[in-house]
């Protein structure tokens, strides 16, 4: 399933990279020295660009004090029952066994949490969405933006969309466990993913009300979580641009999740949902949106969320659509009774398009799984397979999926230095007793 060039993340990233290398794109907040170290080719161009124009200082945050969450605040607001979620630093991974018998969407209590810092505690009454930039009529500034409050958004035509959100590092743990590659970053299993019913107003509606002009090329939402500091460098608020074509297509400013107001950990009071793009694009706790007539970059698509390593271009390669993955709705190293048929359940998904077929293996051979008809063409695909364990002992379950574009799951995933987009077949251990 292809997307128009104006909406495609890979094409957008490649075009913006060329513009950045040519000194034609603005990249506020990116540490120039960090970019210089990415490769000789990028170093030569960025050094030349630095001589032409001083590096801009990251603007002051919009909306709340960076310390508003409190120095001692827990990084995650909601309870973390061990049967539903596994804490991972400032994040929490969904346990796949918690999805057994659930419907298509992931209940809010077990939806994974991805935090760069901590969940901010925001007040819906004082929250404002602030739009500014050269792509809006009159070029409002960050200090004098076009503003909407939550009541304004709720009075606009609402839409509901069932969409999948997945961390680009989902599956990173399996690089180490199955391929011997150990990477920095959160050691996700396969639980850094979820599907929800998001309700809100189309970003396109708000952009037009704010005075979108034909000159606009990029739109960059920014979160209200505290500044992200890494390696002693403050990169500012989490933010990532998208082309105006994508912003006008299917992007949602969501204020409800699965029929409830957004929980704090998932973006309260309003978040961005960008269907089909990696999770970092779906900015939580959105406070400011820059609409620019100049191509934009941020640290979240220059230093972070890029593909570095052998075979990648200088400066890193673009993150393609989310890879194909499959997971069993079973505990890791589950215990299964011998001598009876077992109904194995699982889910498969892909950023390229709907899942076309799934195969399951409990030994050397692969057999087709039964797809749940209600999920056809949906955000992910549930499936079942019947297995009668032939004997007690240790067994390995495997599942692999193929989507409608023909993209599938290899035995191993190509190396990249940050452990993104794992798509290999996961070997799920079980013990038959």
N, C-alpha and C positions, 0 to 999 in steps of 0.2 A: 504494500500500500504506500504509494508515494504522496508527498505533500508538495504544494506549490513552493517555488523557490523562496518566496517572500515569507514563508512560514517554517521552512526546514531549518532545524538547528545546525546541522552539519554544514550546509551551504552558507548559512549566515556566519558561522564561526570562521570558515575558510576565507570569506570575503573580508570580514573585519580584521583577520590576521594580516592579510595583505595590506590593508589600509594602515594598520598599526605599524607594520614594518616600514612602510613608506612615509611614516610621520603624519598621516592624514587622520588618525583617530585619536580622540582624547581619552586619557586613562588616569583620571584623578585617583590619588591614593595608592597607586602601584609604586613600590620601591624600585627606583631605577637600577640600583646595584643588583637587586635580585634578578631583574630581567637580563642584565649584562652577563650574568653567570649561566644563563640557560643555553647559550651557544654562541660560537664566534660570529655566525651570520647575523643573528639578532643583535649582538653586541655592536657590530659595526654600524648598523642602521640606527639603533636607539641612541648611540653616542652622538651620531650626527644630528638626530632629532633634538637631543638635549642641548646642543649648541644653538639650535634655531629658536628654541622656546623653553623657558624655565619649567621645571616640573611643578605642577600645581599642588598646593597643599590641600589635603582632604578637608572639605568644608565641615563646619560644626554640625554635630548631629541634630536631627529634627525631632521634636516631639517630647522626649523625656531625657532626664539626666542619665548618662551611662551607668551611674551607680544606683539607679532607682530600684533595681531588684534587691539591693542590699548585699553587702559583702558576704554575709553568712547565709544568704538565701539558698535553699536547696535548688539544685540545677533543674529538677523536674517537679512540677506541682502535684501531679496526680499520684495516687497510691501505685505501688509496683508489686502486686501480688506475685510471688515466685512461680505460681502455676500459669500466669498469663504473660509476664514480661521478665526479661533478663537485663539487669542494669549493665551498661557498658560505659564507664566514665560518666559523662554528662548526658548520655543517651540511654535508650532502652529498646531492646529488640523483642519483637513479638515471638512468643513460643508457638511453633507450628501446631503442636498438639492442642493448643487453645482454640484452633479453628475447626477442629473436628466437629462435624454436625452443624456448623454455622452456615449462613446463607452466603450470598455473593459478597456482601460488604463486611468489613472488619469492624466489630463493635468498638466504640470509642475507648472503652476501658482497656483494650488490648492492642490498640493501634500503636505502632512503633513511634518513638520520639527521637528526632535528630536535632540536637542543639549544638551550635558552635560555642556558645557560652552558657547562659542560664535562661530559663523561661522567665520573661519579665511579667510582673503583675501590673497590668494596665487597667485604667479606669475608662469604661465605655463612655461615660458622660463627658469626659474631657478629651477623649481621643479625637484626632482630626486627621483626615487624609489630605495631604498637601501636594499639589501638582505645580510644577514650575518648569521653565526651560525654554530654549529658543524654538522649539517645535510647537509652541502654543501661541495663540494670538496675543500680541502685546508683550511676549517674552517675559512672563512673570518670573520673579527671582525666588530663590530659596527663602529669603527674608520677607518676601511679599508674594506668597503663592495664591493659587486658587484653592479654596478649602471646601471640604465636604465633611459633615459629621455623620455618625452612624444613622441618625434619623433620616438624613438626606438620602443615604443609600437605600434604606429600607422603603422609601417612598418611590423609588424607581422600579421599573419592571424587573421582576425576579425570574431567574432561571435556575433549574436544578440539573446537575450533571454528575453522572457516576464516572469517576476517573481514578486511575491508579497513580500513586506517588511512590517513588522508589529512590533511595539513596544510591548515588553512583558507585559507592563502595560496597554495596550489598553483595555478600558472597566472598569478601576479602579473606576471611579466615581459611577458605578452602584453597586459596593459592598456596598457603603454607602447609596445610594438612595433606594436600594431594599432589602438589607440584614442587614442594620444597622452597617456595619463594616467600620470604618474610618481608612484609611491607609496613611502613608507618601508617598510622590512621586507625580508626575504629575497627576492631576485629569482628565485623558482622559475620554471622552465619548466613542464613537466607531470610532472616526475619526483619530486614530493613525495608519492608515494602508493605503497602496496604491499599485497599480500595475502599472508597467512601462515597456517599451521596453528598455532594457539595451544593449548597444553595447560596445564591447571592446575585449580584448584578454584573453584567458583562463589563469588562474593562473598556470595551469600545464605547459603551454608552457614556461612561464617565469622561473618557478622553474627549469625546465630541462636545459634551457639556462644558468642559474646561477650555474649549477653543482650539482643538487640534487643527493644525494647518497642513497644507500639502508639502511643506518643507520638512516635516518630521520624518526622521529615518529610524531612530532608536527610542525605546522606552525602557527605563531602568527603575524598577521598584527597589525600595530600601527598607530593611526591617528596623524595628524598634528595640531589639535585644541589645545588650551592652556591646561595646566595641570588641572586636576580635583581635587579640594580641597573640602573635606566634613568633618564636625566635627572637623575642624582645622588640618586635616591630608591631606597632598598632596599625592594623589595616582598616580600621573604622567599622562602620555598620555593614552587615551582610547585604550585598546588593549584586545584581547581575542583569545585564541588558538583554533585550530581545528586539527583533526588528518590528517596526510598526505593523507590518503585514500580519505577523503572528498575534500581536496585541489586539488587533481589530478582528481576529478570527474567532477563537474559541476560549480565550483566557477569561477567567472568572475572578471577581473580587468576592470571595466567599465569606459569609458571616454565620453560616450554619453547617453542621457536619452530622450526617445521619439523623436529621430531624431535630437536632438540638443546637443551641448557641455554641459556637466554636469553643472547645475547652482551651484553657490557658496554654497547654503544651502544644496545641495544634494551631495557634495563631490568633487567639482572641485579642481584640474583637473582630478583626478582618485580616484575611490572608489572601495571597495570590495563588491560584491554581492554574498551572500551565500544562494541559493535557499533552502527552506524548514526549515531553522534554524531561531531562533528568531532574531529580528532586530539588536541587539547589535553585532552580529557576522559580519554584513555587514558594516565593518569599513569605515567611510567616510574620505576623505582627506588623504588617505593612504600615508605614507612616508617611513616607515621601515617595513620589514618583517623578523622576525627571523625564521630560519629553524633549528630545534634542534634535536639532537640524544638523548636528555633527555626529559622526559615528562614535560610539562609546565603548569603552572597555572598563573592567574593574579587576581587582585582585582575584575575583572568583571565576574569571575565565582567562587569566594570564598566568598567575603563579599557582593557583589551585584549580582543580577540575579541568586538567589537561592531561593528555597522554604523552608521557616522557619515556624514553628508552630506545633500544635498538629498533631501527626502521622507522622512527618517528622524525618529523622535520625539526629543524632548529626552532627553538621556542615552544616545542611540543605540538602534538597533533590534537585535532578537535575530538571531543567526546561525541561519538555517534549516538544514535537512538539506543535506548536501554536494550541490553542483550536478552536473549531467550533464556529463561530459567524454569526449573521445575522443582517442586518441594512436596514431600510426603507430609500428611497431617498426622505425624507420629513423633513421639519423643525421640531424641537422639539416643541410640542404643536401647530401643524399646524391647520389652519382653513380650513374646508372642506365644500363646499356647500351641503345643504340637497336636497333631491328629485331627484337626478340624479346618474347614475352609475359613480364610480370613479375607475380609473385604478391605483392601488397601484403598485409601483415599488421598488425593492430592490436588495441587493446582499448578498450572503453567501459565506463563505470560511472556509478552514480548513488546518492546517499544516500536517494532516495525509494523505490527498489525496483529489481528486476531490469530489465535492458535488454530491450526488446521488438523493436527493429529498429535497424539501422545503415545509413546511406547514405554513399557515397564519391563524390567528384567530382575529376576531373583536369582539368576545363575549366569549361564553362558548365552542364553537365547533371549531375544526381545519379542514381546507380544503386544498387540495393540490394546490400549486402555479404552474404556467406555467413556465417552465425553458426555457431560451433563448438557442436555439439549438447551436448557434455559440460558446457558452462558454463551451460546454461539454468537460470535461477533462482539463479545463484551470485553471489559477491561482485563479480565483474566478468565481462564477456563478450568472449571472443576472437572475431575475425572475419577474413575474407580477401576480397580482391577482385582480379580479374585485369585487368591493364592492358597494352596494347600501345602504347607511346609512338609517336605518328605522325611525330615529327621530333625531331632534336637541338635542344637549347636549354634555356632556363629554364622550369620548370613549377611549378605550385603544386598540392599535394595538399590535399584537405579531407575531413574525416570528421565526421559528425554522428549523434547517437544519440537515440533516444526511449525512455523507460522505460515500465513497465507502467501508471504513473499518468498518462501523457501528457506529462510534463515532457520538454523537449527542449533543443536548443542554438540560441540566437539568433545572428545575425551579430555583434552587439555585446552587451557585458555592461553592465548598469546601473552607474553610477559609485557608488563608496563610498570614503571617504577613506583606508582602510587596505588596499585592494586585496584584499578577501576574495572567495571564492566565484566566481572567474572561470568562466563557462560558455559563452563565445563559441566559435564554430567557429574553430579554429586553422588558419592558413594555413602549411602545411609546405612549404618550398622544396626542390626537387630539380633536378639538372642531368642532362639526358639527353645522353650522349656516344656 
